[in-house]
Amino acid sequence: MSDVLKLVLTDHWFEEIKAGRKTHEYREFKPFWENRLSKFEFSAGCVVEFQKAYRKNPERMLFEIKDIKLVSGKNTDLQCDGIVFDIELGERLA
């Protein structure tokens, strides 16, 4: 495993991903996320670790990153104007 992208999610979105109902995670196209995600965009073997909220000993899940691309934010769970990063999840690893 090469790079691990660590993301903290609210309980709701964590449970949606865990249940398999949510297969894409979105982040607004801002300099912070552009810098953070740039090394994961075209790199094989990258994974994302989701953490369930900020709490002591949180539940975690590990997924393969299938793809990262830019899409319109209107039809995402962010429902925003403008461009967002679309992190497509692959196989669950742990």
BELFEN-V787452 format. One record per backbone hydrogen bond with DSSP energy under -0.5 kcal/mol. NH is the residue of the N-H (numbers start at 1). CO is the residue of the C=O. Records with the same first field share a line. If there is no record, write none. Layout:
NH->CO / CO
This chain:
2->45
5->47
6->4
7->5 / 49
9->51
14->10
15->11
16->12
17->13
18->14
19->15
20->17
21->16
22->16
23->21
25->87
27->85
29->83
30->28
34->30
35->31
36->32
37->33
38->34
40->37
41->37 / 38
43->40
44->42
46->43
47->3
48->63
49->5
50->48 / 61
51->7
52->59
53->9 / 51
55->53
58->55
61->50
63->48
64->91
65->46
66->64 / 88
67->88
68->41
69->86
71->84
73->82
76->73
79->73 / 76
80->73
84->71
85->27
86->69
87->25 / 85
88->67 / 86
89->23
90->64
93->62
94->62
